[in-house]
Amino acid sequence: MAGLVSGELERRLLALEDRAEIGELIARYGPAVDSGDGAAVAALWAPNGTYRFDDVELDATGVRALVSYPTHMDYMERGCAHILSAPRISIDGDTAVAITHSAVMIHDGTRWLGERVSANRWELRRLPEGWRVQRRVNRLLDGAPEARLLFSSGSD
């Protein structure tokens, strides 16, 4: 490290800070949806960001309302946990892509069951207030190749 010039150290420090901020942003998703806090969920997204899962694509207003969907309300009443893996992050200037697994666990009264297990691609961009989700794609890991493609090439 002694041979690194000041500019290189600054670049590496900024890259580490970006990775930490993106990881923290993604880590806030599970607790926000599990607590039913639509405002906290929406705060993770850019104003024109989207979230696609199953055959649904939500805009920013839809992301906020996600926690009031009947399915989600049922999950919360039964007991649920949205669990995300540590992200694999690629940063290119003011944009980034993070790849994660996600699992939605539901309590059935005696044990926890994996309700959904998915591949996720998070496309992020840096805004004046920090990193935000521009687009998230979630595909069930049900054997279909589209979900595996999110892991291998990042395409959807």
PyMOL commands that set and color helices and strands:
alter all, ss='L'
color gray80, all
select helices_A, chain A and resi 6-34+38-42+60-68+70-78+145-152
alter helices_A, ss='H'
color red, helices_A
select strands_A, chain A and resi 45-53+56-58+80-84+88-92+95-107+112-127+130-140
alter strands_A, ss='S'
color yellow, strands_A
deselect
rebuild
show_as cartoon
